[in-house]
Amino acid sequence: MNIQVPKPQPGILMPKPVMDALLPMHVVVDTRGAITQTGPTFAKMAGQQEVLGRPMMDVFSIRRPSGIKTFDALMQNADQRLSLCLQQAEHLPFRGVILPLPDEGGAVLNLSFGLSFARAVADFSLTLSDFAATDQTIELLYLNEAKASTTRLSEHLTKRLQDANAVAHEQARTDVLTGLSNRRAMDDELEHLMSCRGQSFTLMHLDLDLFKQVNDTHGHAAGDAVLVEIGRILDYELRRNDFPARIGGDEFLIALRPAQSDAIVSRIAKRLIARIEEPIDLGEFTVQISASIGIASTSAYAKRPSVEQLMNDVDEALYEAKRNGRGRHSIFKPSAENAVAPLDDR
């Protein structure tokens, strides 16, 4: 039985349009290693007129295998995986393989991006038409775009959530009527100030006098308008470092940071009372109220008081002011064994 051996088939010579479609990143060189033809995608990156006729070893840097400096040395590594880059874009490595063209002479080098495809797409404005239809880079490009889109969406949603949480947190700590901080915010502030052992502060408890008469005579809308005006006065009269809060009804707490001398806090209290006692124009009628203020400073104690002790002492000072006729202020003085020398007037 005779076995027929197939005759060797001649190589297929592809016209340039076919090579451009199948291998858009190919480079053809002659027997001396000069570039005679490039695919459209490579031409877009390297510049067709800039590389044609130039020795490919002047256009590329061969990274692996290492030590290749000449075209002959490169051809000795034909059919091996190459790592190379354009000398004008060393930050974008290529993968490649070079094969000899026995019939025509010379060789053809085919390139791909590997992991650098995303940066190449951005740097050279590459599109889907710049890649072969079967190139896996297309799938990687889709995945990269999907990942980038998902990341952007996630960052956007995270930012919105953080902003919403910040707004909700701020609203939970703000008195809706006056715009000042509320009791919750003041409690947190007092805990924070107490934890700062090196920082003393003065606490003022302000209670409105004659406020109930406004509500009883003119209604709760008038009372709310008065509270709004008190919030505006406190915001205007106090320093940026101070911390005023409405803690309920017609009661306000003010933390002066740092603690002030008795003379200074007395001037502050008198100024606040004088401003609050000014007639408040509510349109159809005018109302007039007053305020009593109790004061206590952490610097007056030999041993730093707790929040509960400080609140009790500032309340006692407030009741003392009211007993003395209202429209007044009173400064709490710790007992002799718990007191320190007063702050100098500043």
Disulfide bonds with the S-S distance in Angstrom:
none
